[in-house]
Amino acid sequence: MQPYQIAKTLVHNFNAGPSILPKTVFQQASEAVLNYNNMGLSILEIGHRTDAFQAVMDEAQMLVKELMQLDSNKEVLFLHGGASTQFFQVPMNLLHENASAAYLDCGVWGSKAIKEAKLYGKVDVVATSKDRNYSYIPKGYTISDNASYFHYTTNNTVEGTQMHAMPQTSVPLVADMSSDILSTVMDFNRFSLIYAGAQKNIGAAGVNLVIVDPEILGKTGRNMPSMMDYREHIKNGSMLNTPPVFAIYVCLLTLRWLKEQGGVPAIQQVNERKAKLLYETIDQFPVFNGVVDKEDRSLMNVVFTINDPEVEKEFLAICKSNGMYGVKGHRSVGGFRVSMYNALPYESVVVLTDLMKEFANKKG
Ligand SMILES: *Cc1c(COP(=O)(O)O)cnc(C)c1O
């Protein structure tokens, strides 16, 4: 049913970011470093204003629009600085110093975004799940109609929670989708601005995908450096200065791969199968504890613990000796964090859950 290719690998990469990409992408990217499109030049040595690179930029932008089914008014940008730069670039462009923006505080990344936004205006934190170490998504909060925008993180990479419903509000939506962009079908047109660091689901580190509705720009009256102004980037076709050409090329290869898999609806099915298998295994054996509320569980980053630190160490060592990378939990949560981004084959989850079952049975 799935045109999904199973990688025959001896290692399994559950890293949280930078993270696994399709094997074919690594192969094509390395070929392009040596000889791009038979030009006799490396992708690393062609000018960004050449026809060859312009074609890369055009196709990458077009594929983002196609895979996300974006309306024609949306602008697709590839910018520098990581998602962390968007934490302040967003309020710089959207928040008038006398106005306020609404933010949801659901994890370490969201709270960093809040901290940066406070530099540019008032921030109304509509709800937080800090009281239980960010192990759930708050619900039932209200967002003031006067807010300049509402910002939230769709998937909390560190804590393993994910928003499974869109907030009900009339104010412009802004989302940090760094760790779940292009993983599930969503009405992406509902957002006025989406940003995502590429290194989790779309490519190599060093570039951000930003999707913005130009309607919301230019309303703060704030002067800012050109490099911070989305309108300047739009005017210059995302080439206001030298863009991170190689990182964008890797995005293009990954976007092509995703299209070949059948796009977002097809990869969503694979992601759901992977998550189902892993969460069922966690729930089946008392030695493993799923940390977050079941209804808020992330399809991308699965967090669980083992009560006894010695047993935890033991299982970590078993994972390591079986070629599993990146399963150790974030220092703020402990335990295990298994990241299952788009490119992670179902087979890797089978191998991991088989180990978990064997281990749990031995522990009685
Ligand atoms: C990884 C991550 C970030 C930080 O990305 P950088 O590119 O390192 O700045 C921000 N938000 C979320 C949700 C992330 O997962």
Ligand as a Chemical Component Dictionary entry (heavy atoms), coordinates in Angstrom:
data_LIG
# 
_chem_comp.id                   LIG 
_chem_comp.type                 NON-POLYMER 
_chem_comp.pdbx_formal_charge   0 
_chem_comp.three_letter_code    LIG 
# 
loop_
_chem_comp_atom.comp_id 
_chem_comp_atom.atom_id 
_chem_comp_atom.alt_atom_id 
_chem_comp_atom.type_symbol 
_chem_comp_atom.charge 
_chem_comp_atom.model_Cartn_x 
_chem_comp_atom.model_Cartn_y 
_chem_comp_atom.model_Cartn_z 
_chem_comp_atom.pdbx_ordinal 
LIG C1 C1 C 0 14.789 22.621 17.429 1  
LIG C2 C2 C 0 13.713 23.590 17.686 2  
LIG C3 C3 C 0 13.941 24.969 17.743 3  
LIG C4 C4 C 0 15.322 25.586 17.654 4  
LIG O1 O1 O 0 15.831 25.528 16.394 5  
LIG P1 P1 P 0 17.226 26.222 16.027 6  
LIG O2 O2 O 0 17.227 26.069 14.537 7  
LIG O3 O3 O 0 18.293 25.438 16.710 8  
LIG O4 O4 O 0 17.195 27.631 16.472 9  
LIG C5 C5 C 0 12.864 25.801 17.929 10 
LIG N1 N1 N 0 11.616 25.305 18.045 11 
LIG C6 C6 C 0 11.362 23.985 18.021 12 
LIG C7 C7 C 0 9.963  23.500 18.160 13 
LIG C8 C8 C 0 12.394 23.082 17.830 14 
LIG O5 O5 O 0 12.139 21.765 17.793 15 
# 
loop_
_chem_comp_bond.comp_id 
_chem_comp_bond.atom_id_1 
_chem_comp_bond.atom_id_2 
_chem_comp_bond.value_order 
_chem_comp_bond.pdbx_ordinal 
LIG C1 C2 SING 1  
LIG C2 C3 SING 2  
LIG C2 C8 DOUB 3  
LIG C3 C4 SING 4  
LIG C3 C5 DOUB 5  
LIG C4 O1 SING 6  
LIG O1 P1 SING 7  
LIG P1 O2 DOUB 8  
LIG P1 O3 SING 9  
LIG P1 O4 SING 10 
LIG C5 N1 SING 11 
LIG N1 C6 DOUB 12 
LIG C6 C7 SING 13 
LIG C6 C8 SING 14 
LIG C8 O5 SING 15 
# 
